[in-house]
C-alpha cells in the first residue's frame, strides 16, 4: 500500500507525504516487533514426548508440549521433522498461545516397516500480534527410535483370548498316552521308588541311596516358523505379508506363554535363521521380540528342504509348528508338499497362508468389456485354487488356516487354542 502511495505521490504531492509518514510508522512498528520477539532469549520452549519404541502397523501416540514464555499472545507455526520413512516434509501445526500458556499438541504415526526411525528437529516460528517479524526456534533435538513388531495390540488379544466366551479354549482335560518328564530334585530313596531313577553319583557322595525325582511336564513346545522368501513380499494396506506374519508371531507367542506352553521362533529363506529355542522363561518375550525385529528378507526362493533338515536335527520333541507362508497356486504347494509331509510325521504342522483380498475386487467389479470378463474368471480360478490347497493339506493330516492379512493374528490364535483344547499336541 505504501509503495502504491509513493507511485501516486509522483503525480499528487500530498500522497507522497502520506506515504513517507506511513513508511516511518511501518519501520517503528517493525522495530517494536523485533524488540518484543528478541528481548526474551528463550521465548518459546517445547518438549517432545516419544514412546520408548514404535509399534509396527499401529497408531503410535506422540505429544508435543509447547510453552509460551512471552508476555504477550504468541502465534506459532510448528514444523516437525518426521523420519524419512513417512515421506512427509510439510508436517506442521498452527497455534496461538496466551502469555505464559502451556499447550499440548498430539498426533499419531503408523509405521509400515520395522527398523530404525530418526526424528529430526522440532522447528518453531514465533510471531507477535503485529506479525511483521518472525523468530525461529530449534527445539526437541534429534532422536532415534526402533520400530518393533506390533506390541500395542498384545493386551487386546489377551482380553479376547481370556474373556468368558473362550475361557475353555486352551484347557487340556485329557492327557495322551505317554508323557515327558522334567527333573525336579534329588531325594533319598524310600521303598516303592522306581530304582531306574537311582542317581549313582549322589549315592556315592552321601553313602546312601539317592534318586532323581521328576515331575510330569505339561508345557508343550510351539514354534512359529516364518517364511521370509519373496512370496511374502506382497503388500496389503501398506504392510507386507512378512510384517503381518511377524506381528502375528509376537501376539501368538504371548498367548502361548500365558497358556503355560513353550514359545519359540525361527525364520528361513535360503537357510534357517533367527532361531529362539522354545522356552517359557520370563525373558522369552524379550528374546522373541528382538529376533523378530531383526528379520529381513533377501527376496530369494525359500528352501523347504533346508527347513526340514534343521527342524529334524534341532527340534527332537513333538511340537506344534506354525508355518507362516504363502501359496498362490496348487503347483506351488506341490513343490513343497513332500517336506511338509515329512515334518508332519514327527510334529503337528499348522500352515497359515493368505487370501488375496484384491481378487475379490476383480470378481465383484462390473464387467464392461471382454477383458473384464477374463480378469474375473482368472481371479475366481485363483480363489478356487486356494480352497484346493486347504483340501490337499487336510488329506495328509496337515492343519491349515486360510485367512486375510487383516484377520491373520486373531484367526491363528483361535486355531492354536482349538488345537490345544483338543489335545492334538
ChimeraX attribute file (.defattr): number of C-alpha atoms within 10 A of each C-alpha:
attribute: neighborCount
match mode: 1-to-1
recipient: residues
	/A:1	9
	/A:2	16
	/A:3	12
	/A:4	11
	/A:5	18
	/A:6	19
	/A:7	14
	/A:8	15
	/A:9	17
	/A:10	11
	/A:11	10
	/A:12	12
	/A:13	11
	/A:14	12
	/A:15	18
	/A:16	20
	/A:17	14
	/A:18	15
	/A:19	20
	/A:20	16
	/A:21	13
	/A:22	15
	/A:23	16
	/A:24	12
	/A:25	12
	/A:26	14
	/A:27	13
	/A:28	12
	/A:29	16
	/A:30	16
	/A:31	14
	/A:32	14
	/A:33	19
	/A:34	19
	/A:35	12
	/A:36	17
	/A:37	23
	/A:38	13
	/A:39	10
	/A:40	12
	/A:41	9
	/A:42	12
	/A:43	19
	/A:44	24
	/A:45	16
	/A:46	20
	/A:47	15
	/A:48	20
	/A:49	13
	/A:50	15
	/A:51	12
	/A:52	10
	/A:53	15
	/A:54	26
	/A:55	24
	/A:56	27
	/A:57	24
	/A:58	17
	/A:59	15
	/A:60	17
	/A:61	14
	/A:62	14
	/A:63	15
	/A:64	19
	/A:65	14
	/A:66	22
	/A:67	19
	/A:68	24
	/A:69	20
	/A:70	21
	/A:71	13
	/A:72	16
	/A:73	17
	/A:74	25
	/A:75	20
	/A:76	23
	/A:77	17
	/A:78	22
	/A:79	18
	/A:80	22
	/A:81	18
	/A:82	20
	/A:83	19
	/A:84	12
	/A:85	13
	/A:86	12
	/A:87	9
	/A:88	12
	/A:89	12
	/A:90	10
	/A:91	11
	/A:92	14
	/A:93	12
	/A:94	11
	/A:95	13
	/A:96	16
	/A:97	18
	/A:98	16
	/A:99	14
	/A:100	16
	/A:101	16
	/A:102	15
	/A:103	16
	/A:104	12
	/A:105	13
	/A:106	12
	/A:107	10
	/A:108	11
	/A:109	16
	/A:110	14
	/A:111	22
	/A:112	18
	/A:113	20
	/A:114	22
	/A:115	18
	/A:116	15
	/A:117	20
	/A:118	15
	/A:119	18
	/A:120	17
	/A:121	18
	/A:122	21
	/A:123	20
	/A:124	25
	/A:125	18
	/A:126	22
	/A:127	22
	/A:128	20
	/A:129	11
	/A:130	12
	/A:131	14
	/A:132	15
	/A:133	20
	/A:134	17
	/A:135	15
	/A:136	15
	/A:137	18
	/A:138	15
	/A:139	19
	/A:140	18
	/A:141	12
	/A:142	13
	/A:143	13
	/A:144	13
	/A:145	16
	/A:146	16
	/A:147	20
	/A:148	25
	/A:149	29
	/A:150	23
	/A:151	20
	/A:152	16
	/A:153	13
	/A:154	18
	/A:155	12
	/A:156	11
	/A:157	18
	/A:158	15
	/A:159	10
	/A:160	16
	/A:161	20
	/A:162	16
	/A:163	11
	/A:164	9
	/A:165	9
	/A:166	13
	/A:167	11
	/A:168	15
	/A:169	19
	/A:170	23
	/A:171	14
	/A:172	16
	/A:173	11
	/A:174	9
	/A:175	11
	/A:176	10
	/A:177	5
	/A:178	5
	/A:179	9
	/A:180	12
	/A:181	11
	/A:182	11
	/A:183	11
	/A:184	11
	/A:185	10
	/A:186	15
	/A:187	14
	/A:188	16
	/A:189	19
	/A:190	11
	/A:191	6
	/A:192	6
	/A:193	13
	/A:194	12
	/A:195	14
	/A:196	8
	/A:197	14
	/A:198	19
	/A:199	18
	/A:200	15
	/A:201	12
	/A:202	17
	/A:203	15
	/A:204	11
	/A:205	10
	/A:206	11
	/A:207	10
	/A:208	12
	/A:209	18
	/A:210	22
	/A:211	23
	/A:212	20
	/A:213	19
	/A:214	14
	/A:215	11
	/A:216	11
	/A:217	11
	/A:218	15
	/A:219	16
	/A:220	21
	/A:221	23
	/A:222	26
	/A:223	24
	/A:224	25
	/A:225	26
	/A:226	26
	/A:227	28
	/A:228	27
	/A:229	22
	/A:230	17
	/A:231	17
	/A:232	24
	/A:233	16
	/A:234	13
	/A:235	13
	/A:236	15
	/A:237	9
	/A:238	11
	/A:239	17
	/A:240	17
	/A:241	25
	/A:242	26
	/A:243	26
	/A:244	23
	/A:245	27
	/A:246	29
	/A:247	25
	/A:248	26
	/A:249	30
	/A:250	25
	/A:251	26
	/A:252	25
	/A:253	27
	/A:254	21
	/A:255	22
	/A:256	24
	/A:257	22
	/A:258	14
	/A:259	18
	/A:260	15
	/A:261	21
	/A:262	22
	/A:263	30
	/A:264	25
	/A:265	25
	/A:266	23
	/A:267	25
	/A:268	21
	/A:269	21
	/A:270	18
	/A:271	13
	/A:272	21
	/A:273	15
	/A:274	19
	/A:275	17
	/A:276	19
	/A:277	19
	/A:278	23
	/A:279	19
	/A:280	21
	/A:281	10
	/A:282	9
	/A:283	9
	/A:284	19
	/A:285	19
	/A:286	10
	/A:287	16
	/A:288	23
	/A:289	19
	/A:290	14
	/A:291	20
	/A:292	26
	/A:293	21
	/A:294	13
	/A:295	19
	/A:296	15
	/A:297	16
	/A:298	11
	/A:299	14
	/A:300	12
	/A:301	13
	/A:302	22
	/A:303	17
	/A:304	21
	/A:305	16
	/A:306	16
	/A:307	23
	/A:308	17
	/A:309	14
	/A:310	13
	/A:311	16
	/A:312	15
	/A:313	8
	/A:314	9
	/A:315	15
	/A:316	10
	/A:317	12
	/A:318	15
	/A:319	20
	/A:320	23
	/A:321	21
	/A:322	24
	/A:323	23
	/A:324	27
	/A:325	20
	/A:326	23
	/A:327	19
	/A:328	17
	/A:329	16
	/A:330	18
	/A:331	12
	/A:332	12
	/A:333	17
	/A:334	15
	/A:335	11
	/A:336	15
	/A:337	17
	/A:338	14
	/A:339	17
	/A:340	23
	/A:341	17
	/A:342	14
	/A:343	19
	/A:344	20
	/A:345	13
	/A:346	15
	/A:347	20
	/A:348	20
	/A:349	23
	/A:350	25
	/A:351	21
	/A:352	24
	/A:353	25
	/A:354	21
	/A:355	20
	/A:356	18
	/A:357	14
	/A:358	10
	/A:359	18
	/A:360	14
	/A:361	12
	/A:362	18
	/A:363	18
	/A:364	9
	/A:365	13
	/A:366	11
	/A:367	14
	/A:368	8
	/A:369	8
	/A:370	8
	/A:371	10
	/A:372	15
	/A:373	16
	/A:374	11
	/A:375	16
	/A:376	19
	/A:377	14
	/A:378	15
	/A:379	19
	/A:380	15
	/A:381	13
	/A:382	17
	/A:383	19
	/A:384	13
	/A:385	17
	/A:386	22
	/A:387	13
	/A:388	14
	/A:389	22
	/A:390	19
	/A:391	15
	/A:392	16
	/A:393	20
	/A:394	12
	/A:395	10
	/A:396	13
	/A:397	15
	/A:398	20
	/A:399	19
	/A:400	20
	/A:401	20
	/A:402	19
	/A:403	18
	/A:404	15
	/A:405	22
	/A:406	13
	/A:407	13
	/A:408	23
	/A:409	21
	/A:410	16
	/A:411	16
	/A:412	24
	/A:413	21
	/A:414	18
	/A:415	17
	/A:416	19
	/A:417	22
	/A:418	17
	/A:419	19
	/A:420	20
	/A:421	17
	/A:422	14
	/A:423	15
	/A:424	13
	/A:425	17
